[in-house]
Amino acid sequence: MGEMKLNGIKIGVIGGGQMCEAIFSGVTKNGAVSPSQITVTDLNGERLAYLQENYGFATLPNNPGNGGALLLAEQSDLLVLAVKPQFARPILSALQGKSRRDQLVLSIMGGVTIAAIEPFFPENPVIRVMPNTPMLVGKGVAGLAAGTRAMPEHLRLAKELFAQVGRTYLLPENLIDPLTGVSGCGPAFVYMMIEALADGGVAQGLPRAAALELAAQTVAGAAEMVLQTGAHPGALKDSVCSPGGSTIAGVHSLERDSFRGAVMNAVEASCQKMAEVGKKA
């Protein structure tokens, strides 16, 4: 397989859900890939119409016989498996022996291992990717795990693709589930934090719209401080806490209510669930 370039490849996506939208709307927004290079197939015709109308992707209906998926397996240089993990088996079975030998297969199916995917693509390089929804705004995180036939040039292409929408991390596969607990599921925990901060502001008299904007901007600013300064978040927290001041009083209250333990438990619960989902798939 020769070196593939982002700006010249045909990308076929099986599954037009939220992650498909987040990744490929972000990638095309940056101009690294043209919408005309992307074809999406899905059982939901309304979803396909939405993706075509909003982003200009080509679409193929994927009737119950998986006709769209089979067509993409024939015509795509990069085949992206983006169905929910519970639908992995029927899609993989339908694709067995149908993919082109020079095709790179990317799976973003949560919990589905490389070992479960590779037998269906005996001659193809496979890369497992765990993306997250903030890719929609170019602030995503992607964890990449290489399959047994994935060469450096395949990883380069995958990293280049996901670098358009955030940061990429190449990891051993056994760390993909922990990464999912932090960056895949973590946005939901952060949204809850933003909502709770805003609720606190509303309880103290702030108008709802202002409280939400203040809370979201505060979380974004705090995150950017960690990324740009490289300082430990504990040190940054200490710098905000004046002796006997209002911030340390709030920190004390969070500690009393096991805030950090609750967040750690949430990551652990997400990892456990991801492992369960993968086994069932």
PANU-399037 format. One line per 4 residues: number of its first residue (from 0); their letters; for each residue x, y, z of N, C-alpha, C. Coordinates in Angstrom, 2 decimals, decimal comma. Example, Ala and Ser with C-alpha at 12.3 -4.5 7.8 and 13.67 -1.06 7.14 Angstrom:
REM residues 2
0> AS> 13,19:-5,69:7,80:12,30:-4,50:7,80:13,20:-3,30:7,80  12,85:-2,25:7,08:13,67:-1,06:7,14:12,90:0,03:7,87
This chain:
REM residues 281
0> MGEM> 0,86:-1,20:0,00:0,00:0,00:0,00:0,89:1,24:0,00  0,67:2,13:-0,94:1,45:3,36:-0,98:1,00:4,33:0,10  1,80:5,36:0,29:1,46:6,39:1,28:0,17:7,10:0,86  -0,80:7,16:1,78:-2,06:7,84:1,48:-2,00:9,27:1,99
4> KLNG> -2,55:10,17:1,21:-2,61:11,58:1,60:-4,05:11,95:1,91  -4,22:12,73:2,97:-5,57:13,11:3,39:-6,36:13,77:2,27  -5,70:14,65:1,53:-6,45:15,44:0,54:-6,81:14,66:-0,72  -6,40:13,38:-0,79:-6,71:12,63:-2,01:-7,51:11,36:-1,78
8> IKIG> -7,75:11,00:-0,52:-8,36:9,70:-0,27:-9,89:9,74:-0,25  -10,47:8,60:-0,57:-11,92:8,44:-0,45:-12,20:7,83:0,92  -13,05:8,52:1,68:-13,37:8,08:3,04:-14,81:7,57:3,07  -14,99:6,34:3,51:-16,33:5,77:3,67:-16,62:5,58:5,14
12> VIGG> -17,76:6,10:5,60:-18,11:6,00:7,03:-19,39:5,18:7,17  -19,30:4,09:7,91:-20,47:3,25:8,17:-21,03:3,66:9,53  -22,14:4,39:9,51:-22,74:4,89:10,75:-22,65:6,41:10,80  -23,79:7,06:10,65:-23,80:8,52:10,56:-24,23:9,21:11,84
16> GQMC> -23,85:8,66:12,98:-24,27:9,21:14,28:-23,48:10,43:14,69  -23,54:10,74:15,99:-22,92:11,96:16,51:-21,41:11,99:16,34  -20,75:10,83:16,52:-19,30:10,85:16,39:-18,87:11,07:14,95  -19,61:10,46:14,02:-19,33:10,71:12,59:-19,43:12,20:12,31
20> EAIF> -20,49:12,82:12,80:-20,70:14,25:12,57:-19,59:15,08:13,21  -19,26:14,76:14,47:-18,25:15,54:15,19:-16,90:15,47:14,48  -16,49:14,28:14,09:-15,16:14,11:13,47:-15,11:14,78:12,10  -16,06:14,42:11,23:-15,90:14,81:9,83:-16,39:16,22:9,52
24> SGVT> -17,27:16,75:10,36:-17,60:18,17:10,19:-16,38:19,00:10,58  -15,68:18,56:11,64:-14,47:19,26:12,07:-13,35:19,17:11,06  -13,15:17,99:10,51:-12,07:17,76:9,53:-12,30:18,58:8,26  -13,58:18,64:7,81:-13,85:19,39:6,57:-13,85:20,90:6,82
28> KNGA> -14,20:21,29:8,04:-14,19:22,72:8,38:-12,78:23,30:8,24  -11,79:22,49:8,57:-10,39:22,93:8,48:-9,84:22,90:7,07  -10,59:22,29:6,15:-10,14:22,24:4,77:-9,14:21,14:4,47  -8,81:20,31:5,49:-7,84:19,23:5,25:-8,44:18,17:4,34
32> VSPS> -9,76:18,03:4,43:-10,49:17,06:3,62:-11,69:17,79:3,03  -11,99:17,50:1,77:-13,18:18,10:1,15:-14,40:17,23:1,45  -15,58:17,85:1,66:-16,79:17,05:1,91:-17,05:16,03:0,81  -16,60:16,33:-0,42:-16,84:15,41:-1,54:-16,03:14,11:-1,42
36> QITV> -15,04:14,10:-0,53:-14,24:12,88:-0,32:-14,93:11,90:0,63  -16,00:12,37:1,28:-16,62:11,57:2,35:-17,99:11,06:1,92  -18,18:9,74:2,08:-19,49:9,12:1,85:-19,91:8,43:3,13  -21,13:8,69:3,57:-21,65:8,12:4,81:-22,84:7,22:4,49
40> TDLN> -22,88:6,07:5,17:-24,05:5,21:5,04:-24,66:4,98:6,42  -25,97:4,85:6,45:-26,69:4,67:7,71:-28,07:4,10:7,39  -28,67:3,42:8,35:-30,03:2,91:8,16:-31,06:4,04:8,20  -30,70:5,13:8,88:-31,63:6,24:9,09:-31,53:7,26:7,93
44> GERL> -32,52:7,25:7,06:-32,51:8,15:5,89:-32,55:9,61:6,27  -33,28:9,94:7,35:-33,35:11,34:7,80:-31,99:11,84:8,24  -31,26:10,96:8,92:-29,92:11,32:9,39:-29,00:11,58:8,19  -29,08:10,75:7,18:-28,26:10,93:5,99:-28,58:12,26:5,30
48> AYLQ> -29,90:12,56:5,21:-30,31:13,82:4,57:-29,75:15,01:5,34  -29,77:14,91:6,68:-29,23:15,97:7,54:-27,74:16,18:7,28  -26,98:15,08:7,22:-25,53:15,18:7,01:-25,20:15,74:5,63  -25,99:15,35:4,63:-25,76:15,85:3,28:-26,06:17,34:3,19
52> ENYG> -27,18:17,71:3,79:-27,63:19,11:3,74:-26,69:20,04:4,50  -26,24:19,59:5,67:-25,45:20,47:6,54:-23,96:20,48:6,21  -23,43:19,36:5,71:-21,98:19,28:5,53:-21,55:18,94:4,10  -22,50:18,57:3,26:-22,15:18,27:1,87:-21,56:16,89:1,65
56> FATL> -21,68:15,99:2,66:-21,17:14,63:2,47:-22,04:13,89:1,46  -21,42:13,02:0,69:-22,21:12,10:-0,13:-22,81:11,05:0,80  -23,97:10,51:0,46:-24,61:9,52:1,33:-25,09:8,32:0,52  -25,18:7,19:1,22:-25,68:5,95:0,63:-26,63:5,32:1,63
60> PNNP> -27,85:4,95:1,24:-28,71:4,25:2,19:-28,12:2,88:2,49  -28,19:2,46:3,75:-27,69:1,14:4,13:-28,89:0,28:4,49  -29,51:-0,30:3,46:-30,71:-1,10:3,70:-30,40:-2,24:4,67  -31,42:-2,94:5,17:-31,14:-4,02:6,14:-30,16:-5,08:5,62
64> GNGG> -29,96:-5,15:4,32:-28,96:-6,08:3,78:-27,54:-5,51:3,75  -27,34:-4,32:4,33:-26,03:-3,67:4,41:-25,42:-3,33:3,05  -26,30:-3,01:2,08:-25,82:-2,67:0,74:-24,89:-1,48:0,73  -25,22:-0,45:1,50:-24,37:0,74:1,57:-23,00:0,43:2,13
68> ALLL> -22,96:-0,38:3,19:-21,68:-0,75:3,81:-20,82:-1,53:2,82  -21,43:-2,42:2,07:-20,68:-3,23:1,10:-20,12:-2,37:-0,03  -20,91:-1,39:-0,47:-20,42:-0,47:-1,51:-19,23:0,33:-1,01  -19,31:0,79:0,22:-18,20:1,57:0,80:-16,95:0,71:0,93
72> AEQS> -17,14:-0,57:1,27:-16,00:-1,48:1,38:-15,29:-1,62:0,04  -16,04:-1,50:-1,05:-15,46:-1,62:-2,39:-14,75:-0,35:-2,83  -15,31:0,83:-2,45:-14,83:2,06:-3,08:-13,99:2,98:-2,19  -13,84:2,66:-0,90:-13,15:3,59:0,01:-11,68:3,22:0,22
76> DLLV> -10,84:4,24:0,31:-9,44:4,03:0,70:-9,34:3,89:2,21  -10,19:4,65:2,89:-10,24:4,62:4,35:-11,67:4,28:4,74  -11,85:3,14:5,43:-13,18:2,69:5,83:-13,32:2,89:7,33  -14,30:3,69:7,74:-14,49:4,02:9,16:-15,72:3,28:9,69
80> LAVK> -15,49:2,45:10,70:-16,59:1,71:11,33:-17,10:2,54:12,50  -18,27:3,15:12,32:-18,76:4,11:13,31:-20,15:3,74:13,82  -20,46:2,43:13,79:-21,76:2,00:14,33:-21,64:1,79:15,83  -22,77:1,74:16,51:-22,76:1,44:17,94:-22,25:0,02:18,15
84> PQFA> -21,54:-0,22:19,27:-20,90:-1,53:19,44:-21,88:-2,71:19,37  -23,13:-2,50:19,77:-24,09:-3,63:19,72:-24,42:-4,05:18,29  -24,11:-3,17:17,31:-24,34:-3,52:15,91:-23,06:-3,95:15,19  -21,98:-4,12:15,96:-20,69:-4,44:15,36:-20,72:-5,77:14,62
88> RPIL> -21,26:-6,80:15,26:-21,16:-8,14:14,69:-21,83:-8,27:13,32  -23,12:-7,82:13,16:-23,73:-7,95:11,84:-22,99:-7,17:10,75  -22,48:-5,98:11,08:-21,74:-5,19:10,09:-20,43:-5,89:9,72  -19,70:-6,35:10,73:-18,42:-7,02:10,47:-18,63:-8,29:9,66
92> SALQ> -19,69:-9,05:9,99:-19,97:-10,29:9,25:-20,28:-9,99:7,79  -21,06:-8,91:7,58:-21,42:-8,53:6,20:-20,18:-8,12:5,40  -19,21:-7,50:6,08:-18,02:-6,98:5,37:-16,93:-8,02:5,17  -17,05:-9,17:5,84:-15,96:-10,16:5,79:-15,62:-10,54:4,36
96> GKSR> -14,34:-10,37:4,02:-13,87:-10,73:2,69:-14,26:-9,75:1,59  -14,92:-8,64:1,95:-15,41:-7,70:0,93:-14,52:-6,46:0,79  -13,64:-6,22:1,73:-12,85:-4,99:1,68:-11,69:-5,13:0,70  -11,24:-3,97:0,21:-10,08:-3,95:-0,68:-8,81:-4,17:0,13
100> RDQL> -7,84:-4,82:-0,47:-6,59:-5,12:0,26:-5,82:-3,86:0,63  -5,97:-2,80:-0,18:-5,20:-1,57:0,07:-5,97:-0,59:0,96  -6,96:-1,10:1,67:-7,84:-0,22:2,44:-7,41:-0,18:3,91  -7,41:1,01:4,49:-7,16:1,17:5,92:-8,50:1,19:6,63
104> VLSI> -8,62:0,38:7,68:-9,87:0,29:8,45:-9,67:0,99:9,80  -10,51:1,98:10,06:-10,52:2,66:11,37:-11,79:2,28:12,08  -11,68:1,86:13,33:-12,87:1,55:14,12:-13,01:2,54:15,26  -14,19:3,16:15,36:-14,46:4,01:16,54:-15,58:3,38:17,37
108> MGGV> -15,74:2,05:17,23:-16,77:1,33:17,98:-16,27:1,09:19,41  -16,91:1,74:20,37:-16,47:1,69:21,76:-16,43:0,27:22,31  -15,31:-0,10:22,93:-15,21:-1,38:23,61:-14,90:-2,56:22,71  -15,03:-2,40:21,38:-14,80:-3,52:20,46:-13,30:-3,61:20,17
112> TIAA> -12,69:-4,72:20,54:-11,23:-4,83:20,49:-10,73:-5,06:19,06  -9,45:-4,76:18,88:-8,79:-5,02:17,59:-8,85:-6,51:17,27  -8,65:-7,35:18,30:-8,68:-8,80:18,10:-10,05:-9,27:17,60  -11,10:-8,56:17,98:-12,45:-8,92:17,52:-12,70:-8,45:16,09
116> IEPF> -11,98:-7,42:15,66:-12,22:-6,82:14,33:-11,34:-7,47:13,25  -10,07:-7,71:13,59:-9,10:-8,13:12,56:-9,48:-9,41:11,79  -10,09:-10,42:12,42:-10,44:-11,62:11,65:-11,37:-11,35:10,47  -12,14:-10,28:10,54:-13,06:-9,93:9,45:-12,35:-9,19:8,32
120> FPEN> -11,11:-8,72:8,61:-10,30:-8,00:7,61:-8,90:-8,62:7,58  -8,81:-9,87:7,08:-7,55:-10,62:7,23:-6,33:-10,01:6,54  -6,55:-9,09:5,60:-5,40:-8,53:4,89:-5,25:-7,02:5,10  -6,12:-6,46:5,94:-6,14:-4,99:6,08:-5,50:-4,51:7,37
124> PVIR> -4,83:-3,34:7,30:-4,41:-2,71:8,55:-5,64:-2,15:9,27  -5,68:-2,35:10,58:-6,80:-1,87:11,40:-6,24:-0,97:12,50  -6,88:0,16:12,70:-6,52:1,05:13,81:-7,80:1,33:14,61  -7,70:1,16:15,91:-8,84:1,46:16,78:-8,68:2,87:17,33
128> VMPN> -9,74:3,64:17,26:-9,69:5,05:17,67:-10,81:5,32:18,67  -10,48:6,00:19,74:-11,53:6,50:20,63:-11,54:8,02:20,55  -12,52:8,57:19,81:-12,63:10,03:19,68:-13,56:10,57:20,77  -13,81:11,88:20,75:-14,86:12,43:21,62:-15,59:13,58:20,92
132> TPML> -16,75:13,93:21,44:-17,62:14,87:20,73:-17,08:16,30:20,62  -16,20:16,78:21,54:-15,67:18,15:21,32:-14,87:18,32:20,02  -14,68:17,25:19,27:-14,08:17,39:17,93:-14,93:18,30:17,05  -16,21:18,35:17,35:-17,14:19,22:16,63:-16,65:20,67:16,62
136> VGKG> -15,96:21,07:17,69:-15,45:22,45:17,79:-13,92:22,50:17,77  -13,30:21,42:17,27:-11,85:21,40:17,12:-11,07:21,25:18,41  -11,74:20,79:19,48:-11,07:20,65:20,78:-11,16:19,21:21,28  -11,06:18,27:20,35:-11,23:16,88:20,70:-9,98:16,20:21,20
140> VAGL> -10,16:14,95:21,60:-9,07:14,06:21,99:-9,32:12,73:21,30  -8,29:12,17:20,67:-8,41:10,84:20,07:-7,30:9,95:20,60  -7,69:8,79:21,12:-6,72:7,76:21,49:-6,64:6,77:20,35  -5,41:6,45:19,88:-5,22:5,54:18,76:-4,46:4,30:19,23
144> AAGT> -4,98:3,13:18,84:-4,28:1,87:19,12:-4,09:1,14:17,79  -2,86:0,71:17,53:-2,52:0,09:16,24:-2,80:-1,39:16,25  -3,42:-1,88:15,17:-3,60:-3,31:14,97:-2,31:-3,96:14,50  -2,33:-5,28:14,34:-1,10:-6,02:14,05:-0,53:-5,69:12,67
148> RAMP> -1,37:-5,26:11,73:-0,88:-4,96:10,38:-0,77:-3,46:10,11  -1,01:-2,64:11,12:-0,92:-1,18:10,93:0,55:-0,75:10,92  0,95:-0,14:9,81:2,32:0,32:9,63:2,44:1,80:10,04  3,67:2,30:10,18:3,84:3,71:10,55:3,09:4,68:9,64
152> EHLR> 3,01:4,37:8,32:2,32:5,30:7,41:0,81:5,33:7,68  0,25:4,20:8,14:-1,18:4,17:8,47:-1,44:5,02:9,71  -0,56:4,87:10,69:-0,71:5,66:11,91:-0,53:7,15:11,63  0,41:7,46:10,73:0,61:8,87:10,35:-0,66:9,46:9,79
156> LAKE> -1,32:8,71:8,90:-2,55:9,20:8,28:-3,65:9,39:9,33  -3,81:8,41:10,22:-4,84:8,50:11,27:-4,56:9,69:12,19  -3,28:9,87:12,56:-2,93:10,98:13,44:-3,16:12,33:12,75  -2,84:12,37:11,45:-3,05:13,61:10,69:-4,55:13,94:10,62
160> LFAQ> -5,37:12,91:10,42:-6,82:13,11:10,34:-7,35:13,69:11,65  -6,98:13,07:12,76:-7,54:13,49:14,05:-6,86:14,74:14,62  -5,65:15,03:14,12:-4,99:16,28:14,54:-5,75:17,50:14,03  -6,60:17,32:13,01:-7,40:18,44:12,49:-8,47:18,87:13,49
164> VGRT> -8,81:17,98:14,42:-9,94:18,26:15,33:-9,55:18,16:16,80  -8,24:18,22:17,09:-7,82:18,18:18,49:-6,47:17,52:18,66  -6,29:16,87:19,80:-5,03:16,22:20,14:-5,14:14,71:19,96  -4,04:14,08:19,53:-4,06:12,62:19,36:-3,03:11,98:20,28
168> YLLP> -3,35:10,78:20,77:-2,47:10,02:21,65:-2,40:8,59:21,15  -1,19:8,13:20,86:-0,99:6,74:20,46:-0,76:5,93:21,73  -1,62:4,91:21,94:-1,60:4,17:23,20:-1,63:2,67:22,94  -1,10:1,88:23,89:-1,38:0,44:23,81:-2,89:0,23:24,01
172> ENLI> -3,43:-0,80:23,39:-4,88:-0,95:23,37:-5,49:-1,09:24,77  -4,74:-1,65:25,70:-5,31:-1,84:27,05:-5,55:-0,51:27,78  -5,05:0,59:27,21:-5,29:1,91:27,82:-6,40:2,69:27,11  -7,01:2,08:26,07:-8,08:2,78:25,36:-9,32:2,96:26,24
176> DPLT> -9,67:1,93:27,03:-10,85:2,06:27,90:-10,64:3,12:28,99  -9,47:3,14:29,67:-9,23:4,25:30,62:-9,28:5,63:29,95  -8,71:5,73:28,73:-8,80:7,00:28,01:-10,27:7,37:27,76  -11,08:6,35:27,42:-12,51:6,58:27,18:-13,19:7,13:28,42
180> GVSG> -12,85:6,57:29,58:-13,45:7,04:30,83:-13,16:8,50:31,10  -11,95:8,94:30,67:-11,57:10,34:30,91:-12,06:11,26:29,79  -11,68:10,95:28,53:-11,98:11,90:27,45:-13,24:11,57:26,66  -13,60:10,29:26,60:-14,81:9,92:25,87:-16,07:10,24:26,66
184> CGPA> -16,06:9,84:27,93:-17,22:10,07:28,80:-17,10:11,39:29,57  -15,86:11,83:29,76:-15,59:13,03:30,56:-16,35:14,28:30,18  -16,57:14,54:28,85:-17,34:15,74:28,52:-18,70:15,81:29,23  -19,35:14,65:29,38:-20,65:14,65:30,08:-20,48:15,07:31,54
188> FVYM> -19,38:14,62:32,17:-19,15:14,99:33,57:-18,89:16,50:33,68  -18,16:17,02:32,69:-17,84:18,45:32,68:-19,10:19,28:32,43  -19,98:18,78:31,54:-21,25:19,50:31,32:-22,06:19,56:32,61  -22,01:18,48:33,38:-22,72:18,47:34,68:-22,10:19,50:35,63
192> MIEA> -20,78:19,61:35,60:-20,08:20,60:36,43:-20,49:22,01:36,01  -20,54:22,25:34,69:-20,94:23,58:34,19:-22,37:23,89:34,62  -23,25:22,90:34,46:-24,65:23,10:34,85:-24,77:23,37:36,34  -23,99:22,62:37,14:-24,04:22,79:38,59:-23,49:24,16:39,01
196> LADG> -22,39:24,59:38,37:-21,84:25,93:38,65:-22,88:27,01:38,33  -23,54:26,84:37,17:-24,56:27,81:36,77:-25,73:27,80:37,74  -26,16:26,60:38,15:-27,25:26,50:39,14:-26,88:27,22:40,42  -25,63:27,05:40,82:-25,17:27,76:42,03:-25,26:29,26:41,85
200> GVAQ> -24,87:29,73:40,67:-24,95:31,17:40,39:-26,39:31,67:40,39  -27,29:30,86:39,78:-28,71:31,23:39,75:-29,26:31,28:41,17  -28,86:30,33:42,01:-29,32:30,30:43,41:-28,89:31,55:44,16  -27,77:32,13:43,69:-27,28:33,36:44,33:-27,76:34,62:43,62
204> GLPR> -28,66:34,46:42,63:-29,29:35,64:42,03:-28,88:35,99:40,63  -27,93:35,24:40,02:-27,52:35,56:38,64:-28,61:35,12:37,66  -28,83:35,88:36,59:-29,75:35,41:35,54:-29,19:34,12:34,91  -30,08:33,22:34,51:-29,67:31,91:34,01:-28,69:32,01:32,83
208> AAAL> -28,98:32,81:31,83:-28,11:32,89:30,65:-26,71:33,35:31,03  -26,64:34,35:31,89:-25,33:34,87:32,32:-24,59:33,81:33,13  -25,31:33,12:34,01:-24,68:32,11:34,87:-24,09:30,98:34,02  -24,83:30,57:32,98:-24,34:29,49:32,11:-23,09:29,91:31,34
212> ELAA> -23,13:31,12:30,80:-21,98:31,59:30,03:-20,76:31,76:30,94  -20,97:32,32:32,10:-19,87:32,48:33,06:-19,28:31,13:33,45  -20,15:30,17:33,71:-19,68:28,84:34,13:-18,89:28,17:33,02  -19,42:28,20:31,79:-18,76:27,54:30,66:-17,41:28,20:30,36
216> QTVA> -17,39:29,52:30,37:-16,14:30,24:30,08:-15,11:30,00:31,19  -15,58:29,87:32,42:-14,68:29,60:33,55:-14,03:28,24:33,40  -14,83:27,23:33,03:-14,28:25,87:32,84:-13,31:25,86:31,66  -13,68:26,53:30,57:-12,80:26,59:29,39:-11,48:27,29:29,75
220> GAAE> -11,57:28,37:30,49:-10,38:29,13:30,88:-9,48:28,33:31,81  -10,08:27,63:32,76:-9,30:26,82:33,71:-8,58:25,69:32,97  -9,29:25,06:32,02:-8,68:23,97:31,24:-7,52:24,49:30,41  -7,70:25,66:29,80:-6,64:26,25:28,98:-5,42:26,59:29,83
224> MVLQ> -5,65:27,02:31,07:-4,53:27,31:31,98:-3,68:26,06:32,23  -4,36:24,92:32,43:-3,64:23,65:32,65:-2,84:23,29:31,41  -3,46:23,40:30,23:-2,79:23,00:28,99:-1,65:23,93:28,62  -1,86:25,24:28,80:-0,84:26,20:28,34:0,31:26,38:29,32
228> TGAH> 0,01:26,31:30,62:1,09:26,54:31,61:1,85:25,25:31,92  1,18:24,09:31,74:1,82:22,84:32,13:1,91:22,67:33,63  1,31:23,59:34,38:1,35:23,52:35,85:0,41:22,43:36,34  0,73:21,86:37,50:-0,15:20,87:38,11:-1,45:21,56:38,53
232> PGAL> -2,61:20,93:38,26:-3,87:21,59:38,62:-3,97:21,92:40,11  -3,30:21,10:40,94:-3,30:21,39:42,38:-2,60:22,71:42,68  -1,49:22,98:41,96:-0,76:24,24:42,15:-1,60:25,42:41,66  -2,30:25,23:40,53:-3,16:26,30:40,01:-4,32:26,57:40,98
236> KDSV> -4,84:25,50:41,55:-5,91:25,65:42,56:-5,38:26,43:43,77  -4,18:26,06:44,23:-3,60:26,76:45,38:-3,45:28,25:45,13  -3,12:28,60:43,86:-2,88:30,02:43,54:-4,17:30,85:43,61  -5,33:30,18:43,54:-6,61:30,90:43,62:-7,10:31,00:45,07
240> CSPG> -6,53:30,14:45,93:-7,04:30,05:47,31:-6,27:30,97:48,26  -6,82:32,14:48,52:-6,20:33,06:49,50:-6,47:32,53:50,91  -5,53:32,76:51,83:-5,74:32,32:53,21:-7,05:32,89:53,80  -7,84:32,01:54,35:-9,10:32,45:54,98:-10,11:33,02:54,00
244> GSTI> -9,93:32,76:52,69:-10,77:33,41:51,68:-11,97:32,57:51,25  -12,70:33,11:50,29:-13,94:32,48:49,84:-13,67:31,21:49,02  -12,57:31,19:48,23:-12,32:30,01:47,39:-12,00:28,78:48,23  -11,14:28,95:49,25:-10,79:27,78:50,08:-12,02:27,29:50,85
248> AGVH> -12,94:28,20:51,15:-14,19:27,78:51,81:-14,99:26,89:50,87  -15,02:27,26:49,57:-15,72:26,43:48,58:-15,01:25,10:48,37  -13,66:25,13:48,34:-12,88:23,89:48,18:-13,16:22,95:49,35  -13,20:23,52:50,55:-13,49:22,73:51,75:-14,86:22,05:51,62
252> SLER> -15,82:22,82:51,13:-17,17:22,28:50,95:-17,17:21,12:49,94  -16,44:21,29:48,82:-16,36:20,21:47,82:-15,70:18,96:48,41  -14,63:19,16:49,19:-13,95:18,01:49,81:-14,89:17,30:50,79  -15,66:18,06:51,53:-16,60:17,47:52,50:-17,64:16,61:51,78
256> DSFR> -17,99:17,02:50,55:-18,99:16,27:49,78:-18,36:15,25:48,83  -17,07:14,93:49,05:-16,37:13,89:48,27:-16,37:14,16:46,77  -16,19:15,42:46,38:-16,22:15,80:44,97:-15,21:15,01:44,13  -13,96:14,96:44,58:-12,93:14,28:43,79:-13,17:12,77:43,74
260> GAVM> -13,59:12,22:44,86:-13,90:10,78:44,89:-15,06:10,45:43,96  -16,05:11,34:43,92:-17,21:11,12:43,04:-16,79:11,12:41,57  -15,89:12,03:41,20:-15,43:12,10:39,81:-14,58:10,87:39,46  -13,70:10,46:40,37:-12,89:9,27:40,14:-13,77:8,03:39,99
264> NAVE> -14,82:7,95:40,82:-15,75:6,82:40,73:-16,47:6,81:39,38  -16,79:8,00:38,86:-17,48:8,11:37,57:-16,60:7,57:36,45  -15,31:7,91:36,47:-14,38:7,40:35,46:-14,28:5,88:35,56  -14,18:5,38:36,79:-14,09:3,93:37,00:-15,35:3,22:36,49
268> ASCQ> -16,52:3,77:36,79:-17,78:3,17:36,35:-17,86:3,15:34,82  -17,40:4,22:34,18:-17,42:4,29:32,72:-16,50:3,24:32,11  -15,32:3,07:32,69:-14,37:2,06:32,18:-14,95:0,66:32,30  -15,55:0,38:33,46:-16,13:-0,95:33,68:-17,24:-1,22:32,66
272> KMAE> -18,07:-0,23:32,43:-19,18:-0,39:31,49:-18,66:-0,60:30,06  -17,62:0,15:29,69:-17,04:0,02:28,36:-16,52:-1,40:28,14  -15,87:-1,97:29,16:-15,36:-3,34:29,06:-16,52:-4,33:28,88  -17,60:-4,11:29,62:-18,81:-4,97:29,51:-19,39:-4,91:28,11
276> VGKK> -19,55:-3,69:27,60:-20,13:-3,47:26,26:-19,29:-4,19:25,21  -17,97:-4,08:25,33:-17,08:-4,72:24,38:-17,21:-6,24:24,39  -17,36:-6,81:25,60:-17,50:-8,27:25,70:-18,79:-8,74:25,06  -19,87:-7,97:25,26:-21,18:-8,35:24,68:-21,14:-8,25:23,16
280> A> -20,45:-7,23:22,64:-20,36:-7,04:21,18:-19,60:-8,21:20,56
